[in-house]
Amino acid sequence: MNIIKNRYYYFLISFLVIIPGIIYMGIHWAQNPAEGPLPLGIDFTGGSLLEVQFENGVQPAAKDVTAIYNSFASDVNKIKDPIVQSLGTDSISVKSKAMDDATKGLIVAEMEKQFGTKAIVLNFTSVNPAVGQEVARAAAGAVGMAAIAILFYIWFAFRSIQHAFRYGTAAIIAMLHDVLVVLGIEAILGVTLGWEADSLFLTALLTVIGFSVHDTIVVFDRIRENLTIYRKVDFETVVNHSVVQTLDRSINTQLTVMFTLFAMVLFGGDTIKHFVIILLIGVFSGTFSSIFNASPILVVWENKEWRTWFKRTPITETNA
């Protein structure tokens, strides 16, 4: 099985997956310059979260809750068109622009009046916009620090072989591939379904980075072992042999995680569905990049194939 031979097809697949996400991120950024490339939740932009349980056990329709919020919206208190989610069968979660305790009290009282039952406030949280911006900066910093730490760790772990720095760089490129896939999918779902990036999305993104790098290191470690065994075999053959050797382990390990996540998508609650779907997409992307991107990048680098990327194939003349 020669996996490495078709490396440019895998690069093309990655390119075709990433580009639509980048386009959607650009669309959202153009429409919402203040938010940036992704639609952000209250964890980053600031806002209020209200969780309410209804004593009669009946969950009201989302449109009725939205209508109550809209009736209290004003130029100062911009809580219009909140995001309403189900919490079980008798509770709801409502995300909106920031509001004070007085407005929250009026909304809860109006719910009790319209729905004819006592509304029990389970949780009310408000996030200041300044705090949200600090969280966004911390998130970007966390991804950057993770990339730097991974680069130096792999460089140190593989210092016994030639070009150890290449392995760390290839792992970072594969990791950035997964980050772009996750960000792109989030942008697409944000534009089409109204999903917003929140703290759970950040958790999913960092988890995907961990899965991606872990699987890549397993493949690279096998390459390192085989380079010492097959000293006279060319580099591309050794890399391909190493990928094939670890293929079953990589796929089986990731499938175990993906089956669990898929079950959570089907049977989990609405509050975690966004998180689980992003995680599922990221784990799949991480499996692909570890096998079909990271190791082929090493081969491209070793062969210095970029020298022939933009050269024309010479045309030979034939005599009649």
HELIX and SHEET records of a PDB file:
HELIX    1   1 ILE A    4  ASN A    6  5                                   3    
HELIX    2   2 ARG A    7  GLN A   31  1                                  25    
HELIX    3   3 ILE A   42  THR A   45  1                                   4    
HELIX    4   4 ALA A   62  PHE A   72  1                                  11    
HELIX    5   5 ASP A  101  PHE A  115  1                                  15    
HELIX    6   6 PRO A  129  ALA A  157  1                                  29    
HELIX    7   7 ALA A  164  LEU A  193  1                                  30    
HELIX    8   8 SER A  199  ILE A  229  1                                  31    
HELIX    9   9 PHE A  235  PHE A  267  1                                  33    
HELIX   10  10 ASP A  270  SER A  289  1                                  20    
HELIX   11  11 SER A  290  ALA A  294  3                                   5    
HELIX   12  12 SER A  295  ASN A  303  1                                   9    
HELIX   13  13 GLU A  305  THR A  308  5                                   4    
SHEET    1   A 4 ILE A  83  LEU A  87  0                                        
SHEET    2   A 4 SER A  91  SER A  96 -1                                        
SHEET    3   A 4 GLY A  47  PHE A  54 -1                                        
SHEET    4   A 4 ALA A 119  VAL A 127 -1                                        
END                                                                             
